[in-house]
Amino acid sequence: MVINITTNNKNTMYERVFEQFGFSKNEAIIYEALLREGESSVGDIARTTEVHRRNVYDSLKRLIEKGVVFEILSPRENRYQAVDPHKFREFIQEKQEMLDRVLPSLDKLYKAVPHKDEVFVYRGAEGWKNYMRDMIQVGEPAYFIGAKGMWLDERVKHFFPQFSEALKGKNLEFYHLFDAEVETECPQIIPLVGENYKFFPAEYSTPGAIDVFGDHVNVLSNGRIGGFGEDFSFTVIVNHDIANAFRTWFQFMWDMCPEPKKTKRIKI
């Protein structure tokens, strides 16, 4: 029996998807193997996935507990089979229903505590998603200083369609001051941001960026054209006066930068 998957470093084509459902790497490899080959014994799985037999047993036990694999009893040797992957839709629906039941209470708890002046740090791809959700929730124009097309980073760009969908009907305006290199090295970001953008002169490019919306100021570091460095994080300042100060400075920089083909003057 041959399972046609890549086993170098025990990678699986759908590993990232399975990780969202709490799968370990071995569990992802084994579940995908069962999807591809159907009913299999522990020995079959161990040989074709290159996962140690003892680890196969442990992973199968957890997959059975998760409800995505079932065991077929046999006098000679038990065998295992993956359940229909549509089961994952049921998991999502169950979690959504659970969240819907408790969300009003959670929201009440959150709003009971003042959040006027805060400083905190978002880290990695999940932090980036929270930052974009903040932008949607605040619902006010956003101003980007030293923008680099970071939305296209491989680790976060899959979230951008959801972000765009959530923006529909909100009529939010974005104003981008891009690093000069974006125009030639990452032009694909331009159609995604609308008509309100300009470019800094080349000598003013930096690894940093600042995004401002509502009372939020996001200070980003370790940026590069089209994405981030290996480890990325950014500091979030929630303060109305500081945000207004950055908008004033943005207006000055905007006025000093030359006009591209399509843009319009902003009003703060």
Stockholm file with secondary structure:
# STOCKHOLM 1.0

chainA/1-268         MVINITTNNKNTMYERVFEQFGFSKNEAIIYEALLREGESSVGDIARTTEVHRRNVYDSLKRLIEKGVVFEILSPRENRYQAVDPHKFREFIQEKQEMLDRVLPSLDKLYKAVPHKDEVFVYRGAEGWKNYMRDMIQVGEPAYFIGAKGMWLDERVKHFFPQFSEALKGKNLEFYHLFDAEVETECPQIIPLVGENYKFFPAEYSTPGAIDVFGDHVNVLSNGRIGGFGEDFSFTVIVNHDIANAFRTWFQFMWDMCPEPKKTKRIKI
#=GR chainA/1-268 SS CCCCSCCGGGCCTTHHHHHTTTCCHHHHHHHHHHHHHCSEEHHHHHHHHCCCHHHHHHHHHHHHHHTSEEEECCSSCCEEEECCTTHHHHHHHHHHHHHHHHHHHHHHHHHTSCCSSEEEEEEHHHHHHHHHHHHHHHCSCEEEEEECCGGGCTTTGGGHHHHHHHHTTTCCCEEEEECTTHHHHCGGGGGGSCSCEEECCGGGCCSCEEEEETTEEEEECSEETTEECSSCEEEEEECHHHHHHHHHHHHHHHHHSCCCSSCCCCCC
#=GC SS_cons         CCCCSCCGGGCCTTHHHHHTTTCCHHHHHHHHHHHHHCSEEHHHHHHHHCCCHHHHHHHHHHHHHHTSEEEECCSSCCEEEECCTTHHHHHHHHHHHHHHHHHHHHHHHHHTSCCSSEEEEEEHHHHHHHHHHHHHHHCSCEEEEEECCGGGCTTTGGGHHHHHHHHTTTCCCEEEEECTTHHHHCGGGGGGSCSCEEECCGGGCCSCEEEEETTEEEEECSEETTEECSSCEEEEEECHHHHHHHHHHHHHHHHHSCCCSSCCCCCC
//
